[in-house]
């Protein structure tokens, strides 16, 4: 099967008429800002040879959708650039796009384009475009001194599953945080609580104290919860007087600490300095 | 150097404040359609270990800009997802982004975000977002029977340079084709004239006859001109009575044939059937 035939199969699956040109043509709505995120998804780093093609497709898109959730956005379009190493590309592609488009349909996201080529190792790049009302995107830089720090769900879940877990993008929660709770800052937990909270504090030019019990996933260790990545829960801050419900659509929301003054990015854990030590591809060698 | 430090270097170079969040936040203009293109750029396929990092960066963006040119668009933002294999990532990254941002500045494109990780083989994905007035994008599907088929520049130039050539995206020409010549269809020549013209005809549900001398690049063979890829010139069609100038800003515009009825996608070359045989990653093994 050649490239034209493979692309024809993808077009059929995506029910998209957009894949035939050099670019996709999209119509953003007036009054909205456009959100754009790109995430690499590499064999040997983000999935393994044991990951089924369908799981890989779902996980690939989930990572991108999680970034849109973190900004309080509504996902609209996705693009997948795929360098394929499979010896049976037709079967693998079919299953990969099946996993991806099932999740896409669930969140009303259109597969609007992409690229397809061959390589020695399978590598994908997922691009998701979304929208928020103009000027309303949640960012990492808006936390203020005294803000309460929250996480959704349970921490260390992915680490405890040896990163086989397929995350659920917290889109409904992200929107709730933007519209109802007016969260001051938000990001998704992709690289581990310690590293991600460090980043949020750096952007907000403040420090953070973790001084409450963490919602640790069954089977996960404290280290998994503090440093384990890929949970794709939301980490957010709200003004101190904000009434945060205990759950949103069944998902637990747990205060874990407070934004403080101090050297930007500094973290303490029950009074002691906490060094950010999550996932860093330029330091770690662990395959995820 | 860790990921945070590497990202800090990129932010400094891009002079972008957009790289700190999970998504970039962009403001498309009302009355414009948004163009989106993604292109993989892989070591061993699109560049080699001999390609300098600076050339790789320039070529990577040039591919994306060429897609915007093909739609008659104005490029606005770019994103680069990069999986880096270099043993000296700081130096390589510096040079790669220097090559890329030099070209970006020339075309007033902002580096708005991306992703960065490590891998065994260097792989990049370039995403370019651009704009056209609503409903005015040039596509592959608008060619009509009797339209004249043109190409810009010289064919086979990349093949003759053993694909070391760094293409110049034809952005000014694309805009001219949309605004002044009202081209009926347009695409860029990335995979070779025969395969790309075949695709244009498929999308337009028509056939094509090449019956004029091709503008062949010095040093290139006829095969290079017909089947060689990566020239990144524009292939376009115009209504038969259109007055096409011989050059646009010094770039030659040459009629090579006519759109005809026939089985969609069929090509003839001076009266004989021409099989599309350009670059197909799922058939060819040639490294480019």
Boltz contact constraints between the chains, C-beta under 6 A:
constraints:
  - contact:
      token1: [A, 2]
      token2: [B, 280]
      max_distance: 6.0
  - contact:
      token1: [A, 2]
      token2: [B, 282]
      max_distance: 6.0
  - contact:
      token1: [A, 2]
      token2: [B, 283]
      max_distance: 6.0
  - contact:
      token1: [A, 3]
      token2: [B, 280]
      max_distance: 6.0
  - contact:
      token1: [A, 3]
      token2: [B, 282]
      max_distance: 6.0
  - contact:
      token1: [A, 20]
      token2: [B, 140]
      max_distance: 6.0
  - contact:
      token1: [A, 20]
      token2: [B, 203]
      max_distance: 6.0
  - contact:
      token1: [A, 21]
      token2: [B, 139]
      max_distance: 6.0
  - contact:
      token1: [A, 21]
      token2: [B, 140]
      max_distance: 6.0
  - contact:
      token1: [A, 22]
      token2: [B, 67]
      max_distance: 6.0
  - contact:
      token1: [A, 22]
      token2: [B, 70]
      max_distance: 6.0
  - contact:
      token1: [A, 22]
      token2: [B, 71]
      max_distance: 6.0
  - contact:
      token1: [A, 22]
      token2: [B, 187]
      max_distance: 6.0
  - contact:
      token1: [A, 22]
      token2: [B, 188]
      max_distance: 6.0
  - contact:
      token1: [A, 23]
      token2: [B, 35]
      max_distance: 6.0
  - contact:
      token1: [A, 23]
      token2: [B, 36]
      max_distance: 6.0
  - contact:
      token1: [A, 23]
      token2: [B, 37]
      max_distance: 6.0
  - contact:
      token1: [A, 23]
      token2: [B, 67]
      max_distance: 6.0
  - contact:
      token1: [A, 23]
      token2: [B, 71]
      max_distance: 6.0
  - contact:
      token1: [A, 24]
      token2: [B, 36]
      max_distance: 6.0
  - contact:
      token1: [A, 25]
      token2: [B, 33]
      max_distance: 6.0
  - contact:
      token1: [A, 25]
      token2: [B, 137]
      max_distance: 6.0
  - contact:
      token1: [A, 26]
      token2: [B, 34]
      max_distance: 6.0
  - contact:
      token1: [A, 27]
      token2: [B, 33]
      max_distance: 6.0
  - contact:
      token1: [A, 28]
      token2: [B, 28]
      max_distance: 6.0
  - contact:
      token1: [A, 28]
      token2: [B, 34]
      max_distance: 6.0
  - contact:
      token1: [A, 30]
      token2: [B, 30]
      max_distance: 6.0
  - contact:
      token1: [A, 33]
      token2: [B, 25]
      max_distance: 6.0
  - contact:
      token1: [A, 33]
      token2: [B, 27]
      max_distance: 6.0
  - contact:
      token1: [A, 34]
      token2: [B, 26]
      max_distance: 6.0
  - contact:
      token1: [A, 34]
      token2: [B, 28]
      max_distance: 6.0
  - contact:
      token1: [A, 35]
      token2: [B, 23]
      max_distance: 6.0
  - contact:
      token1: [A, 36]
      token2: [B, 23]
      max_distance: 6.0
  - contact:
      token1: [A, 36]
      token2: [B, 24]
      max_distance: 6.0
  - contact:
      token1: [A, 37]
      token2: [B, 23]
      max_distance: 6.0
  - contact:
      token1: [A, 38]
      token2: [B, 79]
      max_distance: 6.0
  - contact:
      token1: [A, 38]
      token2: [B, 81]
      max_distance: 6.0
  - contact:
      token1: [A, 38]
      token2: [B, 114]
      max_distance: 6.0
  - contact:
      token1: [A, 38]
      token2: [B, 115]
      max_distance: 6.0
  - contact:
      token1: [A, 38]
      token2: [B, 127]
      max_distance: 6.0
  - contact:
      token1: [A, 39]
      token2: [B, 115]
      max_distance: 6.0
  - contact:
      token1: [A, 40]
      token2: [B, 81]
      max_distance: 6.0
  - contact:
      token1: [A, 40]
      token2: [B, 83]
      max_distance: 6.0
  - contact:
      token1: [A, 40]
      token2: [B, 115]
      max_distance: 6.0
  - contact:
      token1: [A, 40]
      token2: [B, 117]
      max_distance: 6.0
  - contact:
      token1: [A, 42]
      token2: [B, 83]
      max_distance: 6.0
  - contact:
      token1: [A, 42]
      token2: [B, 119]
      max_distance: 6.0
  - contact:
      token1: [A, 67]
      token2: [B, 22]
      max_distance: 6.0
  - contact:
      token1: [A, 67]
      token2: [B, 23]
      max_distance: 6.0
  - contact:
      token1: [A, 70]
      token2: [B, 22]
      max_distance: 6.0
  - contact:
      token1: [A, 71]
      token2: [B, 22]
      max_distance: 6.0
  - contact:
      token1: [A, 71]
      token2: [B, 23]
      max_distance: 6.0
  - contact:
      token1: [A, 79]
      token2: [B, 38]
      max_distance: 6.0
  - contact:
      token1: [A, 81]
      token2: [B, 38]
      max_distance: 6.0
  - contact:
      token1: [A, 81]
      token2: [B, 40]
      max_distance: 6.0
  - contact:
      token1: [A, 81]
      token2: [B, 125]
      max_distance: 6.0
  - contact:
      token1: [A, 83]
      token2: [B, 40]
      max_distance: 6.0
  - contact:
      token1: [A, 83]
      token2: [B, 42]
      max_distance: 6.0
  - contact:
      token1: [A, 114]
      token2: [B, 38]
      max_distance: 6.0
  - contact:
      token1: [A, 115]
      token2: [B, 38]
      max_distance: 6.0
  - contact:
      token1: [A, 115]
      token2: [B, 39]
      max_distance: 6.0
  - contact:
      token1: [A, 115]
      token2: [B, 40]
      max_distance: 6.0
  - contact:
      token1: [A, 117]
      token2: [B, 40]
      max_distance: 6.0
  - contact:
      token1: [A, 117]
      token2: [B, 281]
      max_distance: 6.0
  - contact:
      token1: [A, 118]
      token2: [B, 281]
      max_distance: 6.0
  - contact:
      token1: [A, 118]
      token2: [B, 282]
      max_distance: 6.0
  - contact:
      token1: [A, 119]
      token2: [B, 42]
      max_distance: 6.0
  - contact:
      token1: [A, 123]
      token2: [B, 123]
      max_distance: 6.0
  - contact:
      token1: [A, 125]
      token2: [B, 81]
      max_distance: 6.0
  - contact:
      token1: [A, 125]
      token2: [B, 125]
      max_distance: 6.0
  - contact:
      token1: [A, 127]
      token2: [B, 38]
      max_distance: 6.0
  - contact:
      token1: [A, 127]
      token2: [B, 127]
      max_distance: 6.0
  - contact:
      token1: [A, 137]
      token2: [B, 25]
      max_distance: 6.0
  - contact:
      token1: [A, 139]
      token2: [B, 21]
      max_distance: 6.0
  - contact:
      token1: [A, 140]
      token2: [B, 20]
      max_distance: 6.0
  - contact:
      token1: [A, 140]
      token2: [B, 21]
      max_distance: 6.0
  - contact:
      token1: [A, 187]
      token2: [B, 22]
      max_distance: 6.0
  - contact:
      token1: [A, 188]
      token2: [B, 22]
      max_distance: 6.0
  - contact:
      token1: [A, 203]
      token2: [B, 20]
      max_distance: 6.0
  - contact:
      token1: [A, 280]
      token2: [B, 2]
      max_distance: 6.0
  - contact:
      token1: [A, 280]
      token2: [B, 3]
      max_distance: 6.0
  - contact:
      token1: [A, 281]
      token2: [B, 117]
      max_distance: 6.0
  - contact:
      token1: [A, 281]
      token2: [B, 118]
      max_distance: 6.0
  - contact:
      token1: [A, 282]
      token2: [B, 2]
      max_distance: 6.0
  - contact:
      token1: [A, 282]
      token2: [B, 3]
      max_distance: 6.0
  - contact:
      token1: [A, 282]
      token2: [B, 118]
      max_distance: 6.0
  - contact:
      token1: [A, 283]
      token2: [B, 2]
      max_distance: 6.0
